Amino acid sequence: MSESKNNNLDKQYENIVKNQENNTSNEAEDLGSINMDRFKQSTGRDADVVLGYHNIAIGNLPSGGMFLPKGTDLSIRSAKVAEIRHFSSIDETNMLDIDEKLNTILDACTRVTNSKSRMSYKDLTEEDRFYIILAIRDLTFPEPETNLSVEHTDKKGIKHNIEISKDNFTYFNVPENLQKYYNSEELTFLIETKSFGVLPMRPPSIGIMQRMTKYIKDKQEKGEKVDQSVLQIMPYLVSEWKGFEDKDIFKFEVEMNGWTNKKYSLIYKLAEQMKVGIKPDMKVQLGDDWEDVPIGFRDGIKSLFIVQDIAGELL
């Protein structure tokens, strides 16, 4: 992500926090006077502020909004106590439960709208999810002492406490040899091949990954084997989550059994190169050196919405 993009995000978060503080301070009004402006019809933007929603520029997402139709608006609000309570019951040993709890936060705190079509958070790219979750957390816990951090020992053996911050993130980028195949009308890559015609591919949406997760869970509960290769490839070949069902996954499994090694290898490599999200390591300057610091949660995923350090609240 470029430096100008990070600066835009800094201003955006700063404005969000200021707006939230101003809304709280302006709640008390002079009961002895009548403000006729209160009786005017509210605009959509006014309603968003009242409900606590704040816009996030689509272009600032890791995907750049490449896979969303023009005119799409994304807004978020802070998580409420009931939502945090539900999240706190997360089973950190179960990846499926982690996935469900993160999506529950998105469902409650995210609004995606478009004047031409009905949309939801499920239309967002899966690899934008972590970024949006962190934005919701920043809005929920704006105090500096609640920042997420990770311990890191540098090359000289010195320990550091590194903040998990968007300023330190690095991002996957689709290579130039694939970017030329992007079709802005189809919102996907139409990859022309010599042997297999045109292959429509794109990073999977949250909705597609939800369906795949449910498919895995159902298989596991029945004691059936899950074909991991299908999970690695199929999400990149499906563009629409609406109407996507288990029978489509089964049909794809059967079809894939008839692929040649050459076709499988090609699509596997293309899917690997189509990542657009946050890389697992941050790039942090420590003294004169730049080091890769793995993103992690020393108190577990639960610490995303459960503040572990209570020292600031104790007298």
SULHUZI-V763620 format. One line per field, one symbol per residue. phi: phi as a letter, one per 20 degrees, with the letter a starting at -180 (. if undefined). burial: 1 if it has 16 or more other ideal C-beta (glycine too) atoms within 10 Angstrom, else 0. A space follows every 50 residues. Layout:
# SULHUZI-V763620
phi->???
burial->???
This chain:
# SULHUZI-V763620
phi->.ffffffffgfffffgfffffffffeffdffecddfffefffegfgffff enecfcfgfefgfmmfddfgnfdccccffegfffgfffefefedfffgff ffffffgfdccdcbfebecbffeffgfeffffgffffgffcffgfeffbc ebdffeneecddfecffdfccfcffffdgfefdfeelbedeecfdcmedf baffeffffffffffffffffemefdefffffdggeddecefnecgffff ffgffffefegfffffffffffeefcefffdedcecmeddcedffbcfdn ggfgccfeeegfeee
burial->10000100100010010001000000000000000000000000000100 01110101011111111100011111111000110110010000000111 11101101111100000011111111111111111111111100001111 01000000000101110110110100000011000001101000000010 11111111111110111000000000000100111111101001000010 01000100000000011001100111111001010000001010100000 111110100000000
